Amino acid sequence: MDNRHPHRPRCLKPGDRVRLVSPASTPELDGVRRCVGLLEGWGLRVELGRHIFREHGYLAGTDDERLDDINAALRDPSLRAIFATRGGKGAYRIADRLDFAAASADSKFVVGFSEITILHLMLWKECGLGGIHGPLASWSAEHIGPTSFETLRRALMTADPVVVDADPLEPTAALTTRGKAMGTLLGGNLDMIASAAGWALPSLDGAILLIEGIGMGLGQIDRQLTMLANAGHLDGVRGVAVGQFTRCGTHGDWTAVDVLRDRLTRLRVPVLGGLPIGHGNSPATLPLGTTATLDADAGRLEADAGGREG
């Protein structure tokens, strides 16, 4: 795949059909209802995937059922966006069987983060479709407030650049170095980036790498970043954008920030921490697969629009 020519969906407009699917774990009904109401308030026509509330162990249905729902959405030319209801587990089990030909033939937004990162990575690797690192459709109002939903709306319904300023109160703000870098914005959840290595992970040469995490032990963060670097997957990365590392472990005086600093310093590229992106409250939305400028001096990440006027 020549990712110098990515696919950009057209921006959503009132009247467009969109669909919620569950590629990983089963969502809560109340959360899905809230999301449907929000999207309908934007004038969108919202549908639910056939197996959206199925339960199969910790998964929203069998692999085939979850895959059928997302592939049916990718293949429907009248649908303009696909929203993942939640993360959890299981998206990695179906990522290699997505209908990449359909995704290439008819570009549409795929929205989600956390576990959904592996779908974003695979779609970029196979057909240059970047996706939207944005709120999951079943998240509670306590986590996803009006600001988060407004940034999501702008990312989907306008062709304006997306700007995210670092929050000095975020713990990862202590990682910020100096300098400026430009590249293709790729990444998301660190656990999924590491899980994708060797099969679903695209080349990160020339990329601004976005990372965030939740519930990770310090050794897990260390092992994953060390593996990615030693295996050459981080070769050519131009800058690192660090979001929220939520509910991660500690060891004595060391926290996730100390491990991240220890591992990221070896890359010798600008690092911008403190970005309100991830599993914390009011996360921002970012379009993946677009050209982004990381300005560590100004504490700002700016990405080109994920959609196009049309």
C-alpha positions as semicolon CSV with decimal commas, in nm:
position;residue;x (nm);y (nm);z (nm)
1;M;0,000;0,000;0,000
2;D;0,135;0,344;-0,096
3;N;0,031;0,550;0,204
4;R;0,149;0,872;0,043
5;H;-0,198;0,880;-0,113
6;P;-0,435;0,816;0,178
7;H;-0,809;0,785;0,147
8;R;-1,003;1,074;0,301
9;P;-1,377;1,037;0,355
10;R;-1,599;1,331;0,280
11;C;-1,719;1,523;0,584
12;L;-2,047;1,416;0,737
13;K;-2,354;1,628;0,685
14;P;-2,708;1,615;0,825
15;G;-2,905;1,331;0,672
16;D;-2,605;1,097;0,640
17;R;-2,646;0,737;0,755
18;V;-2,402;0,610;1,018
19;R;-2,384;0,280;1,203
20;L;-2,273;0,163;1,547
21;V;-2,092;-0,173;1,563
22;S;-1,918;-0,371;1,837
23;P;-1,586;-0,512;1,708
24;A;-1,461;-0,593;2,058
25;S;-1,657;-0,625;2,385
26;T;-2,028;-0,576;2,457
27;P;-2,142;-0,219;2,533
28;E;-2,389;-0,095;2,792
29;L;-2,733;-0,017;2,657
30;D;-2,760;0,321;2,830
31;G;-2,433;0,442;2,682
32;V;-2,537;0,344;2,333
33;R;-2,870;0,522;2,378
34;R;-2,691;0,841;2,481
35;C;-2,465;0,823;2,175
36;V;-2,758;0,764;1,940
37;G;-2,933;1,068;2,081
38;L;-2,622;1,280;2,039
39;L;-2,561;1,176;1,678
40;E;-2,927;1,222;1,589
41;G;-2,900;1,570;1,740
42;W;-2,638;1,642;1,474
43;G;-2,890;1,545;1,209
44;L;-2,740;1,202;1,137
45;R;-2,946;0,889;1,073
46;V;-2,818;0,628;1,318
47;E;-2,838;0,250;1,277
48;L;-2,718;-0,034;1,499
49;G;-2,519;-0,334;1,384
50;R;-2,705;-0,664;1,394
51;H;-2,492;-0,816;1,673
52;I;-2,412;-0,500;1,866
53;F;-2,532;-0,630;2,206
54;R;-2,440;-0,998;2,166
55;E;-2,244;-1,161;2,447
56;H;-1,992;-1,436;2,385
57;G;-1,768;-1,455;2,690
58;Y;-1,592;-1,117;2,702
59;L;-1,674;-1,051;2,335
60;A;-1,972;-0,893;2,160
61;G;-2,053;-1,211;1,972
62;T;-1,835;-1,462;1,795
63;D;-1,549;-1,347;1,576
64;D;-1,759;-1,408;1,266
65;E;-2,054;-1,211;1,404
66;R;-1,844;-0,910;1,500
67;L;-1,659;-0,925;1,168
68;D;-1,985;-0,952;0,972
69;D;-2,115;-0,634;1,134
70;I;-1,813;-0,420;1,056
71;N;-1,766;-0,562;0,707
72;A;-2,133;-0,508;0,626
73;A;-2,084;-0,144;0,724
74;L;-1,765;-0,111;0,519
75;R;-1,945;-0,255;0,216
76;D;-2,255;-0,035;0,236
77;P;-2,197;0,260;0,000
78;S;-2,477;0,462;0,157
79;L;-2,318;0,458;0,504
80;R;-2,077;0,742;0,574
81;A;-1,931;0,653;0,916
82;I;-1,882;0,357;1,148
83;F;-1,868;0,409;1,524
84;A;-1,724;0,144;1,758
85;T;-1,938;0,111;2,069
86;R;-1,651;0,025;2,301
87;G;-1,306;-0,128;2,333
88;G;-1,233;-0,409;2,573
89;K;-1,106;-0,719;2,394
90;G;-1,133;-0,895;2,062
91;A;-1,078;-0,642;1,783
92;Y;-0,731;-0,790;1,729
93;R;-0,896;-1,124;1,647
94;I;-1,073;-0,987;1,339
95;A;-0,842;-0,706;1,220
96;D;-0,678;-0,917;0,948
97;R;-1,015;-1,012;0,796
98;L;-1,159;-0,666;0,738
99;D;-1,281;-0,602;0,384
100;F;-0,994;-0,381;0,274
101;A;-1,114;-0,368;-0,085
102;A;-1,445;-0,221;0,030
103;A;-1,267;0,024;0,260
104;S;-1,052;0,139;-0,034
105;A;-1,340;0,164;-0,278
106;D;-1,563;0,369;-0,050
107;S;-1,378;0,564;0,218
108;K;-1,576;0,631;0,534
109;F;-1,491;0,733;0,888
110;V;-1,412;0,460;1,140
111;V;-1,436;0,610;1,489
112;G;-1,297;0,470;1,812
113;F;-0,985;0,429;2,023
114;S;-0,834;0,196;2,285
115;E;-0,881;-0,159;2,148
116;I;-1,003;-0,008;1,818
117;T;-0,648;0,121;1,758
118;I;-0,561;-0,212;1,599
119;L;-0,835;-0,165;1,338
120;H;-0,705;0,184;1,261
121;L;-0,352;0,047;1,220
122;M;-0,461;-0,237;0,994
123;L;-0,682;-0,017;0,776
124;W;-0,396;0,229;0,731
125;K;-0,148;-0,049;0,655
126;E;-0,368;-0,220;0,397
127;C;-0,554;0,066;0,231
128;G;-0,444;0,404;0,364
129;L;-0,762;0,474;0,564
130;G;-0,659;0,662;0,876
131;G;-0,963;0,667;1,102
132;I;-1,068;0,889;1,390
133;H;-0,916;0,846;1,736
134;G;-1,229;0,956;1,917
135;P;-1,483;0,870;2,188
136;L;-1,636;0,525;2,196
137;A;-2,011;0,518;2,151
138;S;-2,095;0,367;2,490
139;W;-1,878;0,582;2,717
140;S;-2,051;0,742;3,012
141;A;-2,134;1,110;3,038
142;E;-1,896;1,127;3,336
143;H;-1,602;1,058;3,103
144;I;-1,713;1,210;2,776
145;G;-1,852;1,558;2,828
146;P;-1,975;1,831;2,592
147;T;-1,621;1,943;2,501
148;S;-1,523;1,596;2,382
149;F;-1,835;1,556;2,173
150;E;-1,790;1,900;2,017
151;T;-1,433;1,818;1,909
152;L;-1,564;1,492;1,764
153;R;-1,837;1,677;1,574
154;R;-1,587;1,923;1,425
155;A;-1,352;1,642;1,324
156;L;-1,632;1,458;1,144
157;M;-1,843;1,740;1,003
158;T;-1,588;2,008;0,907
159;A;-1,267;2,015;0,707
160;D;-1,095;2,233;0,967
161;P;-0,756;2,135;1,109
162;V;-0,768;1,978;1,455
163;V;-0,560;2,145;1,728
164;V;-0,496;1,988;2,067
165;D;-0,309;2,183;2,334
166;A;-0,117;2,006;2,607
167;D;-0,257;2,028;2,959
168;P;0,018;2,108;3,211
169;L;-0,186;1,930;3,478
170;E;-0,169;1,596;3,295
171;P;0,111;1,381;3,446
172;T;0,265;1,308;3,106
173;A;0,322;1,682;3,054
174;A;0,651;1,626;3,240
175;L;0,777;1,434;2,935
176;T;0,771;1,733;2,701
177;T;1,109;1,817;2,548
178;R;1,192;2,084;2,292
179;G;1,162;2,106;1,918
180;K;0,918;2,069;1,633
181;A;0,838;1,782;1,397
182;M;0,601;1,712;1,111
183;G;0,479;1,375;0,990
184;T;0,184;1,141;0,944
185;L;-0,009;1,098;1,268
186;L;-0,038;0,728;1,355
187;G;-0,084;0,518;1,665
188;G;-0,314;0,528;1,964
189;N;-0,327;0,271;2,241
190;L;0,024;0,145;2,324
191;D;-0,091;-0,207;2,407
192;M;-0,256;-0,238;2,065
193;I;0,046;-0,089;1,885
194;A;0,265;-0,354;2,046
195;S;0,008;-0,628;1,974
196;A;0,010;-0,523;1,607
197;A;0,387;-0,564;1,566
198;G;0,477;-0,811;1,296
199;W;0,136;-0,834;1,129
200;A;-0,091;-0,528;1,163
201;L;0,157;-0,251;1,237
202;P;0,231;-0,026;0,939
203;S;0,565;0,141;0,886
204;L;0,613;0,431;1,127
205;D;0,890;0,584;0,918
206;G;0,804;0,954;0,889
207;A;0,530;0,934;1,152
208;I;0,429;1,138;1,452
209;L;0,358;0,851;1,691
210;L;0,061;0,892;1,926
211;I;0,058;0,676;2,240
212;E;-0,178;0,642;2,537
213;G;-0,253;0,363;2,782
214;I;-0,465;0,238;3,069
215;G;-0,408;-0,010;3,350
216;M;-0,053;-0,092;3,246
217;G;0,222;-0,207;3,477
218;L;0,558;-0,035;3,451
219;G;0,720;-0,353;3,321
220;Q;0,456;-0,383;3,051
221;I;0,523;-0,030;2,927
222;D;0,897;-0,098;2,939
223;R;0,873;-0,430;2,753
224;Q;0,647;-0,297;2,481
225;L;0,850;0,014;2,402
226;T;1,176;-0,180;2,420
227;M;1,045;-0,446;2,183
228;L;0,911;-0,189;1,936
229;A;1,244;-0,004;1,934
230;N;1,471;-0,308;1,922
231;A;1,267;-0,467;1,643
232;G;1,304;-0,152;1,434
233;H;0,937;-0,056;1,440
234;L;1,017;0,291;1,573
235;D;1,288;0,363;1,315
236;G;1,214;0,690;1,138
237;V;0,960;0,818;1,390
238;R;0,984;1,197;1,381
239;G;0,812;1,284;1,707
240;V;0,608;1,129;1,987
241;A;0,274;1,267;2,109
242;V;0,195;1,130;2,454
243;G;-0,160;1,124;2,582
244;Q;-0,301;0,998;2,909
245;F;-0,158;0,694;3,088
246;T;-0,444;0,621;3,324
247;R;-0,442;0,389;3,628
248;C;-0,093;0,262;3,557
249;G;0,125;0,105;3,823
250;T;0,410;0,241;4,030
251;H;0,729;0,097;4,175
252;G;0,880;0,292;4,460
253;D;0,923;0,646;4,333
254;W;0,886;0,541;3,971
255;T;0,567;0,597;3,772
256;A;0,465;0,545;3,411
257;V;0,612;0,886;3,333
258;D;0,958;0,772;3,446
259;V;0,945;0,459;3,229
260;L;0,818;0,654;2,929
261;R;1,094;0,911;2,966
262;D;1,358;0,638;2,996
263;R;1,239;0,460;2,681
264;L;1,143;0,759;2,464
265;T;1,464;0,954;2,522
266;R;1,656;0,700;2,317
267;L;1,456;0,796;2,007
268;R;1,615;1,145;2,008
269;V;1,305;1,314;1,867
270;P;1,074;1,585;2,003
271;V;0,827;1,456;2,262
272;L;0,504;1,636;2,350
273;G;0,331;1,509;2,662
274;G;0,026;1,623;2,852
275;L;-0,219;1,573;2,566
276;P;-0,577;1,516;2,686
277;I;-0,614;1,207;2,470
278;G;-0,695;0,860;2,598
279;H;-0,889;0,710;2,887
280;G;-0,903;1,016;3,111
281;N;-1,188;1,264;3,137
282;S;-1,294;1,472;2,835
283;P;-1,052;1,325;2,580
284;A;-0,996;1,514;2,257
285;T;-1,046;1,369;1,909
286;L;-0,768;1,333;1,653
287;P;-0,778;1,228;1,287
288;L;-0,522;0,956;1,213
289;G;-0,335;0,922;0,887
290;T;-0,321;1,298;0,834
291;T;-0,022;1,531;0,830
292;A;0,043;1,662;1,178
293;T;0,278;1,916;1,333
294;L;0,407;1,847;1,682
295;D;0,537;2,165;1,847
296;A;0,689;2,076;2,183
297;D;0,798;2,437;2,241
298;A;0,442;2,566;2,204
299;G;0,281;2,262;2,367
300;R;0,056;2,198;2,069
301;L;-0,032;1,920;1,825
302;E;-0,206;2,023;1,503
303;A;-0,339;1,774;1,249
304;D;-0,490;1,826;0,907
305;A;-0,857;1,744;0,873
306;G;-0,949;1,379;0,848
307;G;-1,233;1,452;0,608
308;R;-1,276;1,648;0,287
309;E;-1,545;1,878;0,163
310;G;-1,765;1,710;-0,090
